[in-house]
Amino acid sequence: MKNGDQKVGRKKFGSTNESVSAIGLGTWGIKSYENAARAFEYAFERGINFIDTAEIYNTEDFVGRVISELGRDNLFITTKIWPKNLVTRERTLKAARSSLKKLGIKAADLILIHWPNNEMKIEDQVRNIEAVYSEGLSRYIGVSNFSVEQMETARQSTRSTEIVCDQVKYNVSTKEAEKNILPYCKKNDMAVVAYTPIENGNVSGNKILKKVGEKYGKTPVQVSLKYLMREENVIPIPKTESLEHVKEIIGAWGWSMEEEDYNNIRTSDI
Ligand SMILES: NC(=O)c1ccc[n+]([C@@H]2O[C@H](COP(=O)([O-])OP(=O)(O)OC[C@H]3O[C@@H](n4cnc5c(N)ncnc54)[C@H](OP(=O)(O)O)[C@@H]3O)[C@@H](O)[C@H]2O)c1
């Protein structure tokens, strides 16, 4: 099967009853919105419905246009609130409403704390983000860049809903998340959304990944994404605005890799 011909499958998203595409798309640093729109439409036609943005990316307007093109109900939209806007309930709600206005939707599927605000108690920022759920501005809430300790406090601070994911940096060169975050999220039925999953494209030139890929007729990018997806609760969100790259990304789905290759990547310094 050629790159991009197959449809990306779905995964259950944390403790929700939602299933979302096993690969999502990031939007940070898009340069050509025209090219990106083409790549996103192609990805959508091949099953990708998970889109990640944030109030600081300057891409919520773009995602809004994608939503109006592809249909609200067909997409799972994540945005994130920047730490300084978490200081009060009112400010958090204001930030969320501003994001929704740019996205052109009444409610997001998921709103995250982008980074923990280190000048506030975790309990207080979590209650403020929880307000976006109770006010109907997001169907689910989650966190990003939270340690296990911060997640534990966060999970105990909610009253009306649960923290459904932690979005963290996770790729074949940065595997710290495997030590604590992955096992913690697995145990507590939370999703792990893996950002910078192809190390800004740098995985392309890696010799170990190239060698593994040769066995399957796959590229280093495809091998590296396949590696991240082996855990049922992990969803990588590579960013691309290139049609060729999106085809390659989709080709990470629809084949299997042997355990010895996972182990090789797990134990190698890439
Ligand atoms: N929560 C957080 O704090 C946080 C932090 C960072 C990122 N994120 C999210 O995660 C998303 C992804 O992370 P990221 O953008 O940092 O890094 P990434 O997805 O690992 O890498 C993106 C870069 O790789 C290139 N690329 C894409 N596909 C490729 C391919 N097949 N071959 C070679 N190069 C390829 C892209 O260029 P082209 O566009 O030209 O393909 C882009 O320059 C972000 O967009 C954002 O939504 C979240």
The ligand as an SDF file (V2000), in Angstrom:
LIG
                    3D

 48 52  0  0  0  0  0  0  0  0999 V2000
    1.9170   21.7720   24.5810 N   0  0  0  0  0  0  0  0  0  0  0  0
    3.0430   22.3280   24.2400 C   0  0  0  0  0  0  0  0  0  0  0  0
    3.7400   22.9750   25.0420 O   0  0  0  0  0  0  0  0  0  0  0  0
    3.5260   22.1890   22.8280 C   0  0  0  0  0  0  0  0  0  0  0  0
    4.8460   22.5230   22.4980 C   0  0  0  0  0  0  0  0  0  0  0  0
    5.2760   22.3540   21.1700 C   0  0  0  0  0  0  0  0  0  0  0  0
    4.3800   21.8730   20.2150 C   0  0  0  0  0  0  0  0  0  0  0  0
    3.0760   21.5930   20.5570 N   0  0  0  0  0  0  0  0  0  0  0  0
    2.1100   21.0900   19.5440 C   0  0  0  0  0  0  0  0  0  0  0  0
    2.6570   19.9470   18.9060 O   0  0  0  0  0  0  0  0  0  0  0  0
    2.7150   20.1450   17.5010 C   0  0  0  0  0  0  0  0  0  0  0  0
    3.8830   19.3920   16.8790 C   0  0  0  0  0  0  0  0  0  0  0  0
    5.0960   19.7410   17.4770 O   0  0  0  0  0  0  0  0  0  0  0  0
    6.2220   20.6260   16.7520 P   0  0  0  0  0  0  0  0  0  0  0  0
    5.5920   21.4980   15.7290 O   0  0  0  0  0  0  0  0  0  0  0  0
    6.9960   21.2660   17.8520 O   0  0  0  0  0  0  0  0  0  0  0  0
    7.2160   19.5590   16.0990 O   0  0  0  0  0  0  0  0  0  0  0  0
    7.1250   18.3200   15.0790 P   0  0  0  0  0  0  0  0  0  0  0  0
    5.7330   18.0010   14.7530 O   0  0  0  0  0  0  0  0  0  0  0  0
    7.9960   17.2510   15.6560 O   0  0  0  0  0  0  0  0  0  0  0  0
    7.8850   18.8920   13.8010 O   0  0  0  0  0  0  0  0  0  0  0  0
    7.3120   19.8180   12.9360 C   0  0  0  0  0  0  0  0  0  0  0  0
    8.3390   20.1250   11.8350 C   0  0  0  0  0  0  0  0  0  0  0  0
    8.6360   18.9360   11.1120 O   0  0  0  0  0  0  0  0  0  0  0  0
    8.4290   19.1450    9.7250 C   0  0  0  0  0  0  0  0  0  0  0  0
    7.8640   17.9110    9.1440 N   0  0  0  0  0  0  0  0  0  0  0  0
    6.5930   17.4640    9.2140 C   0  0  0  0  0  0  0  0  0  0  0  0
    6.4460   16.2870    8.5860 N   0  0  0  0  0  0  0  0  0  0  0  0
    7.6610   15.9760    8.1080 C   0  0  0  0  0  0  0  0  0  0  0  0
    8.1530   14.8820    7.3490 C   0  0  0  0  0  0  0  0  0  0  0  0
    7.3490   13.8940    6.9720 N   0  0  0  0  0  0  0  0  0  0  0  0
    9.4820   14.8800    7.0220 N   0  0  0  0  0  0  0  0  0  0  0  0
   10.2880   15.8930    7.4020 C   0  0  0  0  0  0  0  0  0  0  0  0
    9.8820   16.9750    8.1150 N   0  0  0  0  0  0  0  0  0  0  0  0
    8.5690   16.9990    8.4670 C   0  0  0  0  0  0  0  0  0  0  0  0
    7.4790   20.3000    9.6220 C   0  0  0  0  0  0  0  0  0  0  0  0
    7.6700   21.0280    8.4310 O   0  0  0  0  0  0  0  0  0  0  0  0
    6.5150   21.0850    7.2820 P   0  0  0  0  0  0  0  0  0  0  0  0
    5.3700   21.8280    7.8590 O   0  0  0  0  0  0  0  0  0  0  0  0
    7.2030   21.7960    6.1800 O   0  0  0  0  0  0  0  0  0  0  0  0
    6.1670   19.6600    6.9360 O   0  0  0  0  0  0  0  0  0  0  0  0
    7.8660   21.1370   10.8230 C   0  0  0  0  0  0  0  0  0  0  0  0
    8.9620   21.9760   10.5110 O   0  0  0  0  0  0  0  0  0  0  0  0
    2.8150   21.6730   17.3790 C   0  0  0  0  0  0  0  0  0  0  0  0
    2.5130   22.1070   16.0770 O   0  0  0  0  0  0  0  0  0  0  0  0
    1.8330   22.1020   18.4310 C   0  0  0  0  0  0  0  0  0  0  0  0
    0.4980   21.9680   17.9510 O   0  0  0  0  0  0  0  0  0  0  0  0
    2.6620   21.7110   21.8450 C   0  0  0  0  0  0  0  0  0  0  0  0
  1  2  1  0
  2  3  2  0
  2  4  1  0
  4  5  1  0
  4 48  2  0
  5  6  2  0
  6  7  1  0
  7  8  2  0
  8  9  1  0
  8 48  1  0
  9 10  1  0
  9 46  1  0
 10 11  1  0
 11 12  1  0
 11 44  1  0
 12 13  1  0
 13 14  1  0
 14 15  2  0
 14 16  1  0
 14 17  1  0
 17 18  1  0
 18 19  2  0
 18 20  1  0
 18 21  1  0
 21 22  1  0
 22 23  1  0
 23 24  1  0
 23 42  1  0
 24 25  1  0
 25 26  1  0
 25 36  1  0
 26 27  1  0
 26 35  1  0
 27 28  2  0
 28 29  1  0
 29 30  1  0
 29 35  2  0
 30 31  1  0
 30 32  2  0
 32 33  1  0
 33 34  2  0
 34 35  1  0
 36 37  1  0
 36 42  1  0
 37 38  1  0
 38 39  2  0
 38 40  1  0
 38 41  1  0
 42 43  1  0
 44 45  1  0
 44 46  1  0
 46 47  1  0
M  CHG  2   8   1  16  -1
M  END
$$$$
